[in-house]
Amino acid sequence: MQQDVSQTARPVFEVAFTFTLIMLALWSPRPLQDWLSLAAFAWIVLSTVGIRANRNAVEFSFRGFKRALWIMPTAIALATLQVLLARHEQTLHPPFTNGIMISRVWGYVIWSFLQQFILQEYFLLRFLRLVKRPALAVMLSATLFAVAHIPNPVLTVLTLIWGAAACTLFLRYRDLYSLGFAHAVFGLTIAVCVPAAMHHNMRVGLGYLRYHPPHKAQRSQMDHKVSTDACVMADAATRRSCLQARP
C-alpha cells in the first residue's frame, strides 16, 4: 500500500510542481521570467534524468520513426493548403516582426521539439501512471498544454487540438521526432498565415498582454514628413536652377 502511494505521489508532485514553474515563468516580467524559465528547464531535466524510474520511461529511440514518417509529409501538405488559402485571402506576412529576424526560425524549430518533449515525455507519461484510461491521460496533457498558451485565443484553441492529436499519435508510434517536426511546421504556418494582431506574434502569458503592435499612424506621419521634406528639397533645387539659368 505504501509503495502504491509513493508511486502515485511522485508523478502528482512532478506534474504540479513543473506546471507551476512553467506558469510562473510565462506570467512573470523579465528578467525574472528568464530565471524562472531556466529553473523550470533545469528541474525538468533533473527530474527526468536524475530519477531512474523516469529515465527508463523516456522514449528517445528512432524505432517508431519509420512508422510515423507519414506525419511529416502530411503536416507539410496541410501547411501548404493553409498558405495557399492565406495567399488568396491576402493575409500572408513575415513570420516575425518588431525587430525579430526571420533567421530565428531555427530557434522556434528547436523550441517546438522541446515542447513536444515536455508534453509527451514528461506530462503524458506521468498522467499514464495516474489514470487507467489512456484517453483521459491524453486529454489531461492536452488541457495543460492549452492552458499554458492562455490568454492567446488562437494558440489556446489550436494547442488543445494539436495536443490531443500529438499525444494520441505518440501513444501509437512512440516517436517524438516526427511530432516535433509537425509542431514546427504548424507553428510557423500560423505565424505567416494568421495576422499578428490576432496572436500577438505567437506570444502567450504576460507577453501576450504586453504586446504592442507597430503604430501605423506614427509610421504614416513619418512617411508624410519625409515626402514633404523631399518636395521642399526638390522645389528648392528647381528654384536654384532657375536662378542660375538667368543672365
N, C-alpha and C positions, 0 to 999 in steps of 0.2 A: 504493500500500500504506500509506504513512504517513498519507494522508488518510483511509483507511478506519479505521485505528487511532484517529485523532483523533476521528472521528465516533462511534466506539464508546466511547472513554474518557470523553468528556464526559457522555453520559447515565448511564453507570455511576457516575461520581463524583457527579453531581447526585442520583441516586436514593439512593446510600449515605449521602451527607452529610446530605441533607434528612431522611431517615428516622431517622438517628441523632439529629439535633437534636430531632425530634418525640418520640422515645422518652425522651431525656434530660429534656425538659420534662414529660412525663407522669409520670416516676418521680422527680422532684425535689420537695423541700418548698418551700413559699413562704417568702420572696419570690423565691428562686432560680427557681422554676417560672415566675413571671411574666416574668422577664428572658429566660429561655430560649425561652418561647413567643413573645415579641416578636422575638427573634433569628431564630427559625425562620420566622416570618411575613415578616420583612424579607428573609431570604435567598430565600424562595420568590418574592416579588415581584421582587427584583433579578435572580435567575437566569431569570425568565420574561420580564421587560420589558427587561432590560439586554442580553440576547443575541439578536441578530437572528434566528438560526435558530429559537430557541424562540418568539420573539414572533410569527413568521409562522405557526407551527403552532397557536397558541391559537385556539379557537373561541368567539367572543363574539357572533356574529350570531344573528338570530332566524330564519334561513332554514329551519331544521329544526323550529322550534317548532310550526308548524301540523300537520305530520305526526305529531309526538309529543304532540299535545294530548290524545290518548286516555289518556295515562299519568296525568294529574291526576284525572279522574273515577274512574278505576279504583282509584287509591290511596285516594280518599275512600270508595268503596264497600267496599273491603277493610277500611278502618279502622272503618267503621260496623258491619260484621259483628263485628269484634273487640270493639267497645264493647258491642254487644248481648250477646255471649257473656259478657263480663266482668260486665255488669249481672246476668245470670242467675246467675253464679257468685258474685256479691256481692264482687267484687274491685275495683270502681271506687273511685278515690280521687283527691284533688287531685294535679296533676302534679308539684308540688314542695313539699317540706316543709322543716323545720329552718330557718325564717326566710327561705326563698327565696320571693318573692312570685310569684303567677301572672302578674303583669304582665311578668315576664321571659321569657315565652313567645316574645315577639318576638326576644329575644336568641338563643334556640335556633333560631328560623327562619333568622336571618342566619347562624348557625354551620353550619346544615345546608347552605346554599348554598356556604359556604366549604369544607366538607368535600368536597362534590361537585367543586368546582374542583380541590382538591388531588388527589383520587382520579383523576378523568378527565383534566383538562387538564395535570396535572403528571406523575403516575406512569404512567398508561396510555400517554400519548403517547410517553414515553421508553422504556417497555418495547416499544412497537411498533417503535422503531428498533433494539432489541437482539435481538429474536427475529423469526423469519419468520412464525410462526403467530399470528394474532390471538387465537385461543382461549387460547394459552399466555400472551400478554400480559394477557388478561383475568384469568386465574387468578392470575398473579403479583401483579397490582394488588389483587385481592380478598383475597389472602392477607396482604399488607402492611396492608390496611385492617382485617382481623380481628385481626392481631397487635397493632395499636395500641390495641385495646379489651380486651386482656388486663389483669387476670385476671377481668373481668366475664363470667361464664358465659353470661348471656343475650345481651349485646351482642356477644360474640365470635362466637357461632354465627350470629346474625341478620345481623351485618355481613358475614360471609363470603358468605352467601346473597345479601344485597342488593348487595354489592359486585360479585359476578359478574353479577347481573342488570342493574345500573345500567351497568356497563362495556359489556355486550353491547348494551344499548339505545343507549348513546352512540355506539358504532361504527355503528349503523344510522341514527340520526337526527341525530347531531352537535348535540344540543340539551342545554344544561346546565340551563336554567330549569325545565323540567318535572321533571327528576330531582331538583333541589333542593327543589321543592315536595313531591314524593313522599317524599323523605327526611324533611322536617319533619313531614309528616302521620304517617308510620310511627313516627318517634321519639316524638312526643307521644302517640300511641296506646299505645305501650309504657309510657310514663311514667304514664298514667292507668289502664291495664288490668292491668299486672303489679305485684304487691306490691313496694313499695320495698325490702323486706328481701331480695328476690332480686337486684335490680340496683343497690342502694345509691344510689338517686336518680340513676341514669344515670351514675355515676362510673366512671372507668377508672384504670388505673395505681395510683400511690400513694394517690390519693384514694379508690379503692375499698377499699383495705386499712385506711385510717384512718377510714372511715365509722362513725359512732356513731348508732344508731337512738334515737329518743326512749325514755326509760325509763318504761315503763308502770307499773312498781311504784312508782316515786317519785311519778308523777302520781296514782296511786290513793291513796297515803298522804296526799298533799296534799289531794285531794278529801275523804278521810275526816276530815282535820283541820278543813277548812272546814265540813263537815257537823256535826262535833262542836261547834265553836265556835258555829255557828248554833243548835244545840239548847240550848246553855248560855245563850245570849243570850235565846232565846225563853222558856226556863224562868225566867230572872231577870225578864223583863218580866212574866210571869204572876204571879210571886210579888209583885212590886211593886204590880201592880194589885189583888191581893187585900188587901195591907196597906192600900192607900189606900181600899179599899171598907169597911174596918172603921170602926165608930163611934169 
